[in-house]
Amino acid sequence: MWSSHPEIAFAPYLRGELDAEETRHLRAHLESCARCREGLTAAEAVMHELARRVERLPEPDWTAYQAQLRRKLNARRDAARVSRWRPEWAWASLATAAVATAAMVLMFTLGGGPRPPGVDQLEVEAGLADADIGLLRDYPVVEHLDLLENYDVIENLDQLTPPGPPHVESRPS
Amino acid sequence: MVPSDEDLCARIAERDAQAFDLIVERHQARAYRLACSILGNEADARDVSQEAFIRLYEAAHSFDRRARFSTWFYRILVNLCIDHQRRNRWWRKFVPLTGPDDDPDAPQIDPPSSDPGPLDEALRRQSVERLNGALGRLSPHQRTAILLQVQQGFTSKEIAAVLNCSDNTARVHLHRAIIQLRKVLKDE
C-alpha cells in the first residue's frame, strides 16, 4: 500500500476519508513509527489553526455584494446581446442584399426583365396588320381602283344606274 | 422541501432569476472566503467570486447532473483565482495590495462579532495577514487543496476533481501544504 511513511494519508485520515483497509494499515504503521505519530499530530494542529483563521476572514456587506453582482450580470447580458447581433445579423443583411442585387443584374442582362411600355415592336406590327385588314374589307373598291383612272367614267357617274338586283346584260340583236 | 444545488442549477439554465439568487445566497460566503484566501485581497476576492457566479449563470446549461454542483462551481472559481493571480503577478510586485478602504466600490466590511473593540480588530487583521503570508508561500495548487479541505470540507477526490488531477496527486498537494504551513506557523 505505502512503500515507506504514509504521510500523504494524514489529511484524508484526519477527515475520515480512508477506507477500512487503509485505516488499519495506517494505524499499524503509527504504532511503530514515532516520526509519523508526530507528523500526524502536527498536521492536525495545522489544519485546526488554518480553519480558525479562515473563519475570522472579514465578510462584505452581502446586500451590496448581491446588488453589484446583479448589475454586473445585467451588463454582461446586454453586452452579449449586442455582440451577438453585430457579426451575425450584419453579415447576414449584407449577404442578402448582395444576393438580391446579383439576381436583379442577372435578370436584366439575360433579358428576362420587363420592357418599358409603348416600344413593343410586335404590338406596332400587329396594329399595322390590322390596318391592312381594314383596307381589305373594302376589297371591291380596291379591285376597281383602275376604273378611277378612266376619267370618262367619273365624269358620267350621275348616269350610272343605282344599285339594285343583279343586272343582266342583254346583247342588241 | 429545500431544492438541491443541482435542482437550482437546472432552473438557472432555464433563466430562473429566483434560483440564481438562492444559489448565490447559499454559496456567496464560502466562495468569497475561498477567493480571499487564495488571492489574499478582499477587493479581488469580491470581483473574482462575483465573476464565478456570472460564469455559473452563463454555463448552467452545460452542468452535468451526474457531477456534484459544488465540485463544478468551485472548479470555476479556483480556475478564475489562479488565472487572476497569473495575470496580476507582475504588477503586484510593484503596486502594493489595496485594502477595502482604498476601493470606492468595496462594500462595507461586517465585523466578526457584534461589538469588536479596536484590540480585537487589530488582532483579527494581524491574524488574517499572517494567514495570507503563510498561504502566499504555497504553490497555487497546494493553497487551493488545503483551503478546499479546511474551508469547504472537500474530500481528496473532490479536490482532485476541482484541480483536474488524480486523487493521489491531490493528497500530495495537501501533504506539502501542511509541511509548509507547519514551518511558517512554528516560526510565529
Chai-1 contact restraints between the chains, C-beta under 6 A:
chainA,res_idxA,chainB,res_idxB,connection_type,confidence,min_distance_angstrom,max_distance_angstrom,comment,restraint_id
A,E7,B,H175,contact,1.0,0.0,6.0,A-B,restraint_1
A,I8,B,R171,contact,1.0,0.0,6.0,A-B,restraint_2
A,I8,B,V172,contact,1.0,0.0,6.0,A-B,restraint_3
A,I8,B,H175,contact,1.0,0.0,6.0,A-B,restraint_4
A,A11,B,L174,contact,1.0,0.0,6.0,A-B,restraint_5
A,P12,B,S156,contact,1.0,0.0,6.0,A-B,restraint_6
A,E17,B,T155,contact,1.0,0.0,6.0,A-B,restraint_7
A,E17,B,S156,contact,1.0,0.0,6.0,A-B,restraint_8
A,A42,B,R182,contact,1.0,0.0,6.0,A-B,restraint_9
A,A43,B,I178,contact,1.0,0.0,6.0,A-B,restraint_10
A,V46,B,I178,contact,1.0,0.0,6.0,A-B,restraint_11
A,V46,B,L181,contact,1.0,0.0,6.0,A-B,restraint_12
A,V46,B,R182,contact,1.0,0.0,6.0,A-B,restraint_13
A,M47,B,V150,contact,1.0,0.0,6.0,A-B,restraint_14
A,L50,B,V150,contact,1.0,0.0,6.0,A-B,restraint_15
A,A51,B,V150,contact,1.0,0.0,6.0,A-B,restraint_16
A,R53,B,S127,contact,1.0,0.0,6.0,A-B,restraint_17
A,R53,B,L131,contact,1.0,0.0,6.0,A-B,restraint_18
A,V54,B,Q151,contact,1.0,0.0,6.0,A-B,restraint_19
A,R56,B,P112,contact,1.0,0.0,6.0,A-B,restraint_20
A,R56,B,R124,contact,1.0,0.0,6.0,A-B,restraint_21
A,R56,B,S127,contact,1.0,0.0,6.0,A-B,restraint_22
A,L57,B,R33,contact,1.0,0.0,6.0,A-B,restraint_23
A,L57,B,C36,contact,1.0,0.0,6.0,A-B,restraint_24
A,P58,B,I109,contact,1.0,0.0,6.0,A-B,restraint_25
A,E59,B,D110,contact,1.0,0.0,6.0,A-B,restraint_26
A,P60,B,R46,contact,1.0,0.0,6.0,A-B,restraint_27
A,P60,B,P107,contact,1.0,0.0,6.0,A-B,restraint_28
A,D61,B,P107,contact,1.0,0.0,6.0,A-B,restraint_29
A,D61,B,Q108,contact,1.0,0.0,6.0,A-B,restraint_30
A,A64,B,P107,contact,1.0,0.0,6.0,A-B,restraint_31
A,Y65,B,P107,contact,1.0,0.0,6.0,A-B,restraint_32
A,L69,B,Q50,contact,1.0,0.0,6.0,A-B,restraint_33
A,L69,B,F53,contact,1.0,0.0,6.0,A-B,restraint_34
A,K72,B,Q50,contact,1.0,0.0,6.0,A-B,restraint_35
A,L73,B,I54,contact,1.0,0.0,6.0,A-B,restraint_36
A,R76,B,I54,contact,1.0,0.0,6.0,A-B,restraint_37
